[in-house]
Amino acid sequence: MATKLRGSRLEAEVDRARADGNWKRLSDLLRAMKAKHSGMEDMVDLVEAELELETFLEKLDEVLPRSEHASALREAEMLLNETVERCSDGATLEAHLLLAKLHYACASYTQALKDIENSGMELANTPFRTLRALRLVAEVYAIKGFCMEALESIEKSYDKKKALFCYEKAAELAILYVGEIEKNIVAGPGKGSVATPMTNLSRSEKLGKSNVEGIEWYRRIITCLGDKSTGERLQQKMSRQFAELLLRAVPADGRGGATSQAVSMKSQNLSFYMGSQKGYFSPISRTEEVILLLLISEVLSTREVVLNRSADLSTSRNRSLKSAKSVYNLLTMVLSTLRQYHLLCSIYERAMKFVNQDEYLWQQFAFCLVCRGKHLRAARVLEQCIAVASKESNQATNDSDTGSSNSATYHMQAAILYMEHLGQNDAAITHAMAAVKLCSNGPLDYMKGRAQLLCAIAHGLRAQCEPCFNDRRRLLAKALTMFENCVHTDPHDYLAHYYCGLYHAIVCDLEAARERCARSLELNAEQPNAILLLALIFTAEGDLKGALELVVNALKDFPSHYGLMVLQLHIETKFGRVEESLDTCCHLLDFWRKREWYVDEERHQLTLGPADGQSLLRDNSSIKAGRELSSAAPLFVNPLGIGIGTPILTPSVGSSQVGLEMSVSVVDSGMAASEAGGQSVSSESYGAGGANSPTAAWARFRAQANMWMALAELFLAEGRLNDVAPCVEQATTLFPHAHQAFYLKGRLYMAKAEEATDEATALKFRSEANASLLSALALCPSHTPSLFYLAKLYTSEGNTVMAELMYK
């Protein structure tokens, strides 16, 4: 059909194909141009050379100047030289510009500058015959700047200001080109045709070292492309680049686009067309501008991934998917700083509809769900991630080591998730054993120790959940053997020594527990929970002085560790140090007062409405608070990864003493390490999955209640009965179903009965004490102190049969 075109129709089709960058169509039209009486015989060499040059550059993923390209472009160079010798001024201009582009691709920078000078482009005495010529001039201005930069390292005669002027000129012409092509193209098959020249223009801001002018040029180009269908790929890429530039170069409290001339001009134009009804959004802070740019880039990149589904577009689809991943990473960084996990989860959930075979995005989606508190769904997503990784490792045999490494990591993350948040120890064992199997051979031996440790922890937790004593003892022995194997597998793993010492303490082998714990601290002294365990072992051996000295020294390094402060309180109570105990209680109260501020702030963040969302983005103090929290609870360490911070899976050391039971309340209640003053992983952060989940709330209230009950015990020991009742009431308010609260009520009534002078009043107090102690035993039948004081109460009443039964 193309061979039948002649004259003006053929010329119009050729100009359209060149302007659109439709080189396949141009190759078909080239045959018609070579035919007799086509009317374009003088343009054949130029178009053929352009076709060879652009087709060659299109095959390259990125245009990097190399001298090796000269051999492939030799024929195109010959055709262009012939065109320069015999054609008219308009064709000669384009031939010189194409020669400059060709020589730049071949790293002949000096020759490219000579071609630009010979073209007379900067004299402005040759009109732009076509849109293609306008585009070439814009490209060549950028090429001139690149050549100046390249020659600057060799010859010091070139000035940076000249290169910057070339970039600015290229940007202005490119904006003009976009506007003209938008007018002429009604339905363009080449919407991304301006990607190459405009992407190169982003270098102008780098030359200006990210100053105000470079950032303003970014805004000018992006606002120009915002309402155009031409150059969507470029808009996507520049939006992502500009967002990253703002994050790196602009302070967080900057006003962003509020002071931008380009944004203000665009707002005025939109206001003129829309009137008083404002139907557009104009960012007035850096955070708003970054999120807007990233959301625009995300929409455009995902649209391109969806459209490139055919087999012949697989290369373009992979490139688009890579670009989309970079946008998702930036969105994750920005939104997690603001703790907007709900929005982040919705973005990843939308991405799963078209990239459901990408294990990296599945993993990121799982981490977002963990931060949001959706642990069950996060586990299901990790299962899907494991399935995708296994499928890809089976298909790709060349990179099987990387696939096995990813699969092992996913299995370990799933195991920790099942243990920490779901309590499904059998599923955790299954995943941990799968990780051990993957790490047994090959280059993954370095992960075998941690995989074995996970498996041992899961067996230990399952053993402690076993109701039968004999079965529990058998399973604990098996778990302890597995921990010893972990120590032999990696003798320098401080976590293996720590958990081995912990489970030795659980089975009452205190000497071995002390040795393992001391070895763990030798390998890594920055373990407050290991110090806490060692202090508890000292208290179990009766060395309260050594335990107190250890805790006091540890609190100098970890002054906000809740577990160490509670243990210090109980040891000081045992020594009768009233003033020191009250001072420790003040520190504990101050700890929870600060925690409540964080919780209230988080609750406000999680209940934002549409209007509040904009105020959050514009409120610099809120953003700073988010950054402070993120520094205290890092979000981008490996979520769910074992060994990243202080151990958090630390079951209680079994002890019948009330003081020891309360001091390990952080461990026994499953409280997050971050709430106990230890380091945090993302699953324990102050996000939605941390402080507002039912388990975390229960642990927080129980820990506060234990503090008030410890204070009540202190007042009981000192005989200050009037101060005991408020402490018990406060503990009951925080944790109504605590058996320790009823136990302390019983002790308070017993003390009042002993001081009562009236027999009727004493009988009433003893009755109240009996009811309170029975309530405590109803909630916790194995609470030994309640049994002991109930036996004393029965003895004072003369009921020796019941007293003997309680003692037994």
C-alpha positions in Angstrom: 0.0 0.0 0.0 2.9 2.3 0.8 4.4 1.9 -2.6 1.4 3.6 -4.2 1.9 6.9 -2.3 3.3 9.8 -4.3 4.1 13.5 -3.9 2.6 15.4 -1.0 0.8 12.4 0.5 4.1 10.5 0.7 5.8 13.5 2.1 3.1 13.9 4.8 3.3 10.2 5.8 7.1 10.4 6.0 7.0 13.5 8.2 4.4 11.9 10.5 6.4 8.7 10.8 9.6 10.6 11.6 7.8 12.9 14.1 6.2 9.9 15.9 9.4 7.9 15.9 7.5 5.1 14.1 10.6 3.5 12.4 8.8 0.4 11.3 6.4 2.5 9.3 9.2 4.6 8.0 11.0 1.5 6.6 7.9 0.7 4.7 7.7 4.2 3.3 11.4 4.1 2.3 10.5 1.7 -0.6 8.0 4.2 -2.0 10.6 7.0 -1.7 13.1 5.0 -3.8 10.5 4.4 -6.5 10.5 6.5 -9.6 8.6 9.8 -9.6 8.1 9.7 -5.8 9.0 13.3 -5.5 11.3 12.6 -2.5 14.4 11.3 -4.3 16.7 13.9 -2.7 15.6 12.8 0.8 16.2 9.0 0.4 19.8 9.0 1.7 18.8 11.2 4.7 15.8 9.1 5.7 17.7 5.8 5.2 20.6 7.0 7.3 18.2 8.3 10.0 16.4 5.0 10.0 19.6 3.0 10.5 20.8 5.4 13.3 17.5 5.5 15.2 17.0 1.7 14.9 20.4 1.0 16.2 20.0 3.4 19.2 16.5 1.9 19.9 18.1 -1.5 20.4 20.3 -0.2 23.1 18.8 -0.2 26.6 20.7 3.0 27.4 22.6 5.2 25.0 26.2 5.2 26.3 28.8 6.7 23.9 31.3 4.0 22.8 33.8 3.9 20.0 32.7 0.4 19.2 29.5 1.8 17.7 31.4 3.3 14.8 31.6 0.1 12.8 27.8 -0.5 13.0 27.0 3.1 12.0 29.6 3.5 9.2 27.1 3.1 6.4 24.7 5.7 8.0 27.7 8.1 8.3 28.5 7.7 4.6 24.9 8.4 3.6 24.7 11.5 5.7 28.0 12.9 4.3 26.6 12.4 0.8 23.4 14.2 1.8 25.4 17.2 3.2 27.3 17.5 -0.1 24.3 17.7 -2.5 21.0 18.6 -0.6 19.2 21.9 0.2 19.6 24.0 3.3 16.8 22.3 5.2 18.0 18.8 4.6 21.6 19.8 5.2 20.6 21.1 8.7 19.0 17.8 9.6 22.0 15.8 8.1 24.5 17.8 10.2 22.3 17.3 13.3 22.1 13.5 12.7 25.9 13.4 12.1 26.4 15.1 15.5 24.1 12.5 17.1 25.9 9.7 15.4 29.4 11.0 16.3 28.2 11.4 19.9 27.1 7.8 20.0 30.5 6.8 18.7 32.2 8.9 21.5 33.7 11.3 18.9 32.9 14.4 21.0 35.1 16.9 19.1 33.7 15.8 15.7 30.2 16.1 17.1 30.8 19.7 18.2 32.2 20.4 14.7 29.0 19.0 13.1 26.9 21.2 15.3 29.0 24.3 14.4 28.7 23.4 10.6 25.0 23.0 10.8 24.5 26.7 11.7 21.9 25.7 14.2 22.8 28.4 16.7 22.6 31.1 14.0 18.8 30.6 13.7 18.8 31.4 10.0 17.2 28.1 8.9 13.5 27.5 9.7 12.3 24.3 11.1 10.8 22.5 8.1 9.2 19.7 10.2 8.5 18.8 13.8 11.3 16.2 13.4 13.8 19.0 12.8 12.6 20.8 15.9 13.1 17.6 17.9 16.6 17.1 16.4 17.6 20.6 17.4 16.4 20.0 21.0 18.4 16.7 21.1 21.5 18.2 19.6 21.5 21.1 22.2 21.5 18.4 24.9 24.3 16.5 23.0 26.4 19.6 22.8 26.2 19.9 26.6 27.1 16.2 27.0 30.1 16.7 24.7 31.3 19.7 26.7 31.1 17.7 29.9 33.0 14.8 28.4 35.7 17.1 27.1 35.9 19.0 30.3 37.8 16.2 32.1 40.4 16.2 29.2 40.5 19.8 28.2 39.9 22.5 30.8 38.9 25.1 28.2 35.1 24.4 28.4 32.9 26.2 30.9 30.1 24.6 32.8 27.9 27.6 32.3 28.0 27.0 28.5 26.9 23.4 29.0 24.1 24.5 31.4 23.0 27.0 28.7 22.8 24.2 26.2 20.6 22.1 28.6 18.3 25.0 29.2 17.9 25.6 25.5 17.3 21.9 24.9 14.6 21.9 27.6 12.8 25.0 26.2 12.8 23.5 22.6 11.6 20.1 24.0 8.7 21.7 25.8 7.8 23.6 22.6 8.1 20.3 20.7 5.7 18.5 23.1 3.2 21.3 22.8 3.3 21.2 19.0 3.2 17.5 18.7 0.2 17.4 21.0 -1.6 19.7 18.6 -0.8 17.6 15.6 -1.1 14.0 16.9 -4.7 13.1 17.6 -4.1 9.4 18.2 -0.4 8.7 18.5 1.0 5.2 18.5 4.2 6.6 19.7 3.2 8.3 23.0 6.7 7.7 24.4 8.5 9.1 21.4 10.0 12.0 23.3 11.6 9.8 25.9 15.1 9.9 24.6 15.7 13.7 24.3 13.7 14.7 27.3 15.3 12.1 29.6 18.7 13.5 28.7 17.6 16.9 29.9 17.5 15.7 33.4 21.3 16.1 33.4 20.8 19.9 33.6 19.8 19.8 37.2 22.8 17.6 38.0 25.1 20.1 36.5 23.6 22.7 38.7 24.1 20.5 41.8 20.4 20.2 42.6 20.1 24.0 43.2 16.8 25.9 43.0 17.1 26.5 39.3 17.5 22.8 38.5 14.6 21.9 40.7 12.5 24.6 39.1 13.3 23.2 35.6 12.1 19.8 36.8 8.8 21.4 37.9 8.5 23.3 34.6 9.0 20.1 32.5 6.6 18.0 34.6 3.9 20.5 34.7 4.2 20.9 31.0 3.8 17.1 30.5 1.0 16.8 33.1 -2.0 17.3 30.8 -0.4 15.9 27.7 -0.8 12.4 26.3 2.6 12.6 24.6 5.6 11.4 26.6 3.9 9.5 29.4 7.0 7.3 29.8 9.1 10.4 30.2 6.7 11.9 32.7 6.8 8.7 34.8 10.6 8.6 34.8 11.1 12.3 35.6 8.4 12.2 38.3 10.3 9.4 40.1 13.7 11.1 39.6 12.3 14.5 40.8 10.8 12.8 43.9 14.1 11.2 44.7 15.9 14.5 44.2 13.5 16.3 46.6 14.0 13.6 49.2 17.8 13.9 49.0 18.3 17.6 48.4 15.4 19.5 50.0 14.9 19.8 53.8 11.8 18.2 55.2 10.3 21.5 56.4 10.6 23.1 52.9 7.5 24.6 51.3 8.0 22.6 48.1 5.9 23.7 45.2 4.3 26.5 47.1 7.0 28.9 46.0 7.5 27.5 42.5 6.8 29.8 39.6 6.0 26.9 37.3 3.5 25.4 39.7 1.9 28.9 40.4 1.5 29.5 36.7 -0.1 26.1 36.1 -2.5 26.8 39.0 -3.5 30.1 37.6 -4.2 28.6 34.2 -6.3 25.9 35.7 -8.1 28.4 37.9 -8.9 30.4 34.8 -10.5 27.4 33.1 -12.3 26.0 36.2 -13.3 29.1 38.0 -14.1 29.0 41.7 -14.7 25.3 41.7 -11.2 24.0 42.3 -10.8 20.6 40.7 -7.1 20.2 41.0 -4.5 19.7 43.7 -1.5 21.9 44.2 1.2 20.7 46.7 2.3 23.3 49.3 4.9 21.2 51.1 7.8 18.9 50.2 6.0 15.8 51.5 2.9 16.6 49.5 4.9 17.1 46.4 6.9 13.9 46.8 3.9 11.8 47.4 2.1 13.4 44.5 5.0 12.7 42.2 5.4 9.1 43.3 1.7 8.4 42.9 1.8 9.9 39.4 4.8 7.8 38.5 3.2 4.7 40.0 0.0 5.1 38.0 1.9 5.6 34.7 4.4 2.8 35.3 1.7 0.2 36.3 -0.4 1.3 33.2 2.7 0.6 31.0 3.3 -2.8 32.7 -0.4 -3.8 32.0 -0.3 -2.7 28.4 3.0 -4.6 27.6 1.6 -8.1 28.1 2.3 -9.6 24.7 5.3 -11.8 24.1 7.0 -9.5 21.6 7.0 -6.7 24.3 8.6 -8.8 27.1 11.7 -6.6 27.1 9.6 -3.4 27.4 7.5 -5.0 30.1 10.6 -6.0 32.1 11.9 -2.5 31.8 8.6 -1.1 33.0 8.4 -3.5 35.9 11.9 -2.5 37.0 10.8 1.2 36.9 7.7 0.3 38.9 9.7 -1.4 41.5 11.9 1.6 42.1 8.7 3.7 42.5 7.3 1.2 45.0 10.6 1.4 47.0 10.4 5.2 47.2 6.7 5.0 48.2 7.5 2.5 50.9 10.2 4.8 52.3 8.0 7.9 52.3 4.7 6.3 53.5 6.3 4.2 56.2 8.0 7.3 57.6 4.5 8.8 57.9 3.2 5.4 59.2 0.5 5.2 56.5 0.6 1.5 56.2 -3.0 1.3 55.1 -2.3 3.3 51.9 0.9 1.4 51.3 -0.9 -2.0 51.6 -3.5 -0.8 49.1 -0.8 0.2 46.6 0.9 -3.2 46.9 -2.4 -5.0 46.7 -3.2 -3.1 43.5 0.2 -4.1 42.1 -0.5 -7.8 42.8 -3.1 -7.8 40.1 -0.6 -7.5 37.3 2.8 -8.6 38.8 1.6 -11.7 40.7 4.7 -13.6 39.7 7.3 -11.3 41.2 8.6 -12.6 44.6 10.2 -9.3 45.6 6.8 -7.4 45.5 5.1 -10.3 47.3 7.7 -10.0 50.1 7.3 -6.2 50.3 3.5 -6.7 50.5 4.0 -9.2 53.3 6.1 -6.7 55.3 3.5 -3.9 54.9 0.8 -6.3 56.2 3.0 -7.1 59.2 3.4 -3.4 59.9 -0.3 -2.9 59.6 -1.0 -5.8 62.0 -2.5 -8.2 59.5 -0.3 -11.1 60.5 -2.5 -13.9 59.3 -2.7 -12.4 55.8 1.0 -11.6 55.9 1.6 -15.3 56.5 -0.5 -16.3 53.5 1.3 -13.7 51.3 4.7 -15.2 52.4 3.4 -18.6 51.5 2.6 -17.3 48.0 6.1 -15.7 47.9 7.6 -19.1 48.7 5.6 -20.7 46.0 6.7 -18.1 43.4 10.3 -18.4 44.5 10.2 -22.2 44.2 8.6 -22.1 40.8 11.3 -19.6 39.5 14.2 -21.7 41.0 12.9 -24.8 39.2 12.7 -22.9 35.9 16.0 -21.1 36.2 18.8 -23.7 36.8 21.6 -21.2 36.2 20.9 -19.1 39.2 19.6 -21.8 41.5 21.8 -20.6 44.4 20.1 -17.2 44.5 16.7 -18.8 44.3 17.5 -21.2 47.2 18.8 -18.3 49.3 15.6 -16.3 48.7 13.4 -19.4 49.5 15.3 -20.1 52.7 14.9 -16.5 53.8 11.2 -16.5 53.1 10.8 -19.8 55.1 12.6 -18.3 58.0 10.5 -15.1 57.9 7.3 -17.2 57.8 8.5 -19.3 60.8 9.1 -16.2 62.9 5.8 -14.7 61.9 3.9 -17.9 62.9 5.8 -18.0 66.2 5.6 -14.4 67.2 2.1 -13.4 66.2 0.0 -16.4 65.3 1.1 -18.9 68.0 1.2 -21.7 65.3 4.3 -23.5 66.4 3.7 -26.6 64.2 3.6 -24.4 61.1 6.7 -22.6 62.3 8.5 -25.9 62.7 7.6 -26.9 59.2 9.0 -23.7 57.7 12.1 -23.8 59.8 12.9 -27.4 58.8 12.4 -26.4 55.2 14.9 -23.6 55.7 17.4 -26.0 57.3 17.0 -28.4 54.4 17.7 -25.6 51.9 20.7 -24.4 53.9 22.3 -27.8 54.5 24.3 -27.9 51.2 26.0 -25.5 48.9 26.8 -21.9 49.5 24.0 -21.4 52.0 25.9 -23.0 54.9 26.2 -19.6 56.6 22.5 -19.6 57.1 22.2 -23.1 58.5 22.9 -22.1 62.1 20.1 -19.5 62.2 17.7 -21.9 60.5 18.4 -24.6 63.1 18.0 -22.0 65.9 14.6 -21.1 64.6 13.6 -24.8 64.5 14.8 -25.2 68.1 12.9 -22.1 69.3 9.7 -23.4 67.7 10.2 -26.8 69.4 10.8 -25.1 72.7 7.7 -23.0 72.4 5.6 -26.0 71.5 7.1 -27.8 74.6 6.0 -25.0 76.9 2.5 -25.2 75.5 2.2 -28.9 76.3 -0.2 -29.4 79.2 1.1 -32.9 80.3 4.1 -32.6 82.6 5.9 -35.8 81.2 5.4 -34.7 77.6 6.5 -31.2 78.4 9.7 -32.5 80.0 10.4 -34.8 77.1 9.9 -32.0 74.5 12.0 -29.6 76.5 14.8 -32.1 76.6 14.5 -32.5 72.8 14.5 -28.7 72.3 17.6 -28.4 74.6 19.4 -30.9 72.5 18.6 -28.9 69.4 19.9 -25.8 71.0 23.2 -27.5 71.9 23.4 -28.6 68.2 23.0 -25.0 67.2 25.9 -24.0 69.4 28.1 -26.7 67.9 27.1 -25.7 64.3 28.0 -22.1 64.9 30.1 -21.6 68.1 30.3 -17.8 67.5 26.5 -17.2 67.3 25.6 -15.2 70.4 21.9 -15.9 69.9 22.4 -19.7 70.0 24.3 -19.4 73.3 21.6 -17.1 74.7 18.7 -19.4 73.9 20.6 -22.4 75.0 21.2 -20.7 78.3 17.5 -19.7 78.5 16.2 -23.2 78.1 18.8 -24.5 80.5 17.3 -22.1 83.0 13.8 -23.3 82.2 14.8 -26.9 83.0 16.5 -25.6 86.2 20.1 -26.3 85.1 21.3 -23.0 86.5 25.0 -23.6 86.2 24.9 -24.5 82.5 22.5 -21.6 82.0 24.9 -19.2 83.6 27.8 -20.4 81.5 25.9 -20.2 78.2 24.6 -16.7 79.1 28.0 -15.5 80.0 29.5 -16.8 76.7 26.7 -15.0 74.8 27.6 -11.7 76.5 31.2 -12.3 75.6 30.3 -12.6 72.0 28.0 -9.6 72.1 27.8 -7.4 75.1 25.0 -5.2 73.7 22.2 -7.7 74.9 20.0 -6.2 77.6 17.8 -9.3 77.7 20.8 -11.6 78.1 21.9 -9.4 81.0 18.4 -9.7 82.4 18.5 -13.4 82.1 21.9 -13.6 83.9 20.6 -11.4 86.7 17.5 -13.7 87.1 19.8 -16.7 87.3 21.7 -14.9 90.1 18.4 -14.2 92.0 17.4 -17.9 91.6 20.8 -18.9 93.2 20.2 -16.4 96.0 22.9 -13.9 95.0 20.7 -10.8 95.2 23.7 -8.5 95.7 25.4 -9.7 92.5 22.1 -9.5 90.6 21.5 -5.9 91.8 25.1 -4.9 90.9 24.7 -6.4 87.4 21.3 -4.7 86.8 22.6 -1.3 88.0 25.6 -1.4 85.7 23.4 -2.6 82.8 21.0 0.3 83.3 23.9 2.7 82.8 24.1 1.4 79.2 20.3 0.8 78.7 18.6 3.4 80.9 15.2 2.9 79.3 15.0 -0.9 79.5 11.7 -1.7 81.2 12.6 -5.3 82.3 15.8 -4.2 84.0 14.1 -1.4 85.8 11.4 -3.8 87.1 14.0 -6.4 88.2 15.9 -3.6 90.0 12.6 -2.6 91.8 12.0 -6.1 93.1 15.6 -6.7 94.2 15.6 -3.3 96.1 12.3 -4.3 97.7 13.8 -7.6 98.9 16.7 -5.5 100.4 14.2 -3.1 102.1 15.5 -0.1 100.3 12.3 2.0 100.3 13.7 5.2 99.0 15.6 3.5 96.1 12.5 1.5 95.3 10.3 4.5 95.2 12.8 6.3 92.9 12.7 3.3 90.5 8.9 3.4 90.5 9.1 7.0 89.5 11.3 6.1 86.6 8.8 3.4 85.6 5.9 5.8 85.8 7.8 8.2 83.6 8.5 5.4 81.1 4.8 4.7 80.7 3.8 8.4 80.6 6.1 8.7 77.5 4.7 5.5 76.0 1.2 6.9 76.3 2.2 9.9 74.3 3.5 7.7 71.5 0.3 5.5 71.6 -2.0 8.6 71.5 0.0 10.0 68.6 -0.2 6.7 66.7 -3.9 6.4 67.4 -4.4 9.9 65.8 -2.3 8.8 62.8 -4.4 5.7 62.3 -7.8 7.5 62.4 -7.1 10.2 59.9 -9.9 11.5 57.7 -9.4 12.9 54.2 -9.1 16.4 55.5 -6.7 15.4 58.3 -4.5 13.6 55.8 -3.6 16.9 54.1 -3.0 18.6 57.4 -0.7 15.8 58.4 1.4 16.2 55.2 1.6 19.9 55.8 2.3 19.7 59.5 6.0 19.6 59.8 5.9 18.6 63.5 4.0 15.4 62.7 6.4 14.5 60.0 9.3 15.1 62.4 7.6 13.0 65.0 7.3 10.2 62.5 11.0 10.5 61.7 11.9 10.4 65.4 9.8 7.3 65.9 11.3 5.6 62.9 14.8 6.2 64.3 13.7 4.5 67.5 12.0 1.7 65.7 13.8 1.1 62.4 11.4 0.1 59.6 13.9 -1.0 56.9 15.9 -3.5 58.7 15.1 -7.0 57.6 11.5 -7.4 59.0 10.9 -10.6 60.9 14.6 -11.4 60.6 16.1 -13.2 63.6 19.2 -11.9 65.1 18.8 -8.3 64.0 18.2 -6.9 67.4 17.8 -8.0 70.9 16.1 -11.5 71.1 12.4 -11.2 71.5 11.3 -14.8 71.8 12.2 -15.2 75.4 9.9 -17.4 77.5 9.7 -17.0 81.2 12.2 -18.5 83.6 10.0 -20.6 85.8 10.1 -19.3 89.3 7.6 -19.4 92.1 8.7 -16.1 93.6 6.4 -13.2 93.0 9.3 -10.8 92.5 10.8 -13.0 89.8 7.5 -13.6 88.2 6.8 -9.9 87.9 10.3 -9.1 86.7 10.0 -11.4 83.8 6.5 -10.2 82.9 7.9 -8.6 79.8 9.1 -12.0 78.6 6.3 -14.1 80.0 3.5 -11.9 78.4 5.0 -11.9 75.0 5.7 -8.2 75.2 7.6 -6.7 72.3 11.2 -5.9 72.8 10.7 -2.3 71.8 8.2 -1.8 74.6 10.8 -3.3 77.0 13.5 -0.9 76.0 15.2 -3.2 73.7 15.8 -2.8 70.0 12.9 -3.2 67.6 12.2 -4.8 64.3 9.5 -3.6 62.0 7.0 -6.0 63.2 7.3 -4.4 66.7 7.3 -0.8 65.5 4.9 1.8 66.6 2.8 1.2 63.5 -0.6 -0.3 63.4 0.7 -3.8 63.9 2.6 -2.9 67.0 0.9 -0.9 69.7 -2.7 -1.2 68.7 -3.0 -4.9 68.2 -4.9 -6.8 71.0 -1.8 -8.8 72.1 0.4 -5.7 72.4 -2.4 -3.8 74.3 -2.8 -6.7 76.7 1.0 -6.9 77.2 1.2 -3.2 77.8 -1.6 -3.1 80.4 -0.3 -6.2 82.2 3.2 -4.7 82.4 1.8 -1.5 83.9 -0.3 -3.4 86.3 2.7 -5.4 87.5 4.5 -2.1 88.2 1.6 -0.9 90.4 1.4 -4.3 92.2 5.2 -4.2 92.8 4.7 -0.8 94.4 1.8 -2.2 96.5 4.0 -5.1 97.7 6.6 -2.5 98.8 4.1 -0.6 100.8 2.8 -3.8 102.4 6.3 -4.7 103.5 6.7 -1.3 105.0 3.3 -1.4 106.7 1.9 1.6 104.8 -1.5 0.1 104.3 -3.2 3.4 103.3 -0.9 3.6 100.3 -1.5 0.0 99.2 -5.2 0.4 98.3 -4.7 3.1 95.5 -1.9 1.0 93.9 -4.1 -2.1 93.9 -7.1 -0.2 92.5 -4.9 1.4 89.8 -3.6 -2.1 88.8 -7.1 -3.5 88.7 -8.2 -0.6 86.5 -5.4 -1.3 84.0 -5.7 -5.1 84.1 -8.9 -6.3 85.7 -8.3 -10.0 85.3 -4.8 -10.1 86.9 -4.6 -12.8 89.6 -1.8 -10.7 91.3 -4.3 -7.9 92.0 -6.7 -10.2 93.8 -3.7 -11.7 95.7 -2.6 -8.3 96.9 -6.2 -7.4 97.8 -6.2 -10.5 100.0 -2.9 -9.6 101.6 -4.2 -6.1 102.3 -7.4 -7.4 104.0 -5.3 -9.8 106.0 -3.0 -7.0 107.2 -6.1 -4.9 108.1 -7.6 -7.9 110.0 -4.4 -8.2 112.1 -4.6 -4.5 113.0 -8.3 -4.4 113.7 -9.3 -4.2 117.4 -12.9 -5.1 116.9 -13.5 -8.8 116.3 -16.4 -8.3 114.0 -14.3 -5.9 111.8 -11.5 -8.4 111.8 -13.8 -11.2 110.8 -15.2 -9.1 107.9 -11.6 -8.4 106.7 -10.7 -12.1 106.9 -13.8 -12.9 104.9 -12.8 -10.4 102.2 -9.3 -11.7 102.2 -10.5 -15.3 101.8 -12.7 -14.2 98.8 -9.9 -12.3 97.1 -7.4 -15.2 97.5 -9.9 -17.7 96.2 -10.5 -15.4 93.2 -6.7 -15.2 92.5 -6.6 -19.0 92.6 -9.5 -19.3 90.3 -7.7 -17.2 87.7 -4.3 -18.9 88.3 -4.5 -22.2 90.3 -0.7 -22.6 90.4 -0.1 -19.2 92.0 2.0 -20.4 95.0 1.9 -17.1 97.1 -1.9 -17.1 97.1 -1.9 -20.7 98.3 0.6 -19.9 101.0 -1.3 -16.9 102.4 -4.7 -18.7 102.1 -3.2 -21.5 104.3 -2.1 -18.8 106.8 -5.6 -17.4 106.8 -7.1 -20.8 107.5 -4.6 -21.4 110.2 -5.5 -18.1 111.9 -9.2 -19.2 111.7 -8.4 -22.6 113.2 -9.3 -24.5 110.0 -6.3 -26.8 110.1 -7.7 -29.3 107.6 -8.0 -26.6 104.8 -4.7 -25.1 105.9 -3.0 -28.5 105.5 -4.6 -29.0 102.1 -3.4 -25.5 100.9 0.2 -26.3 102.1 0.2 -29.6 100.3 
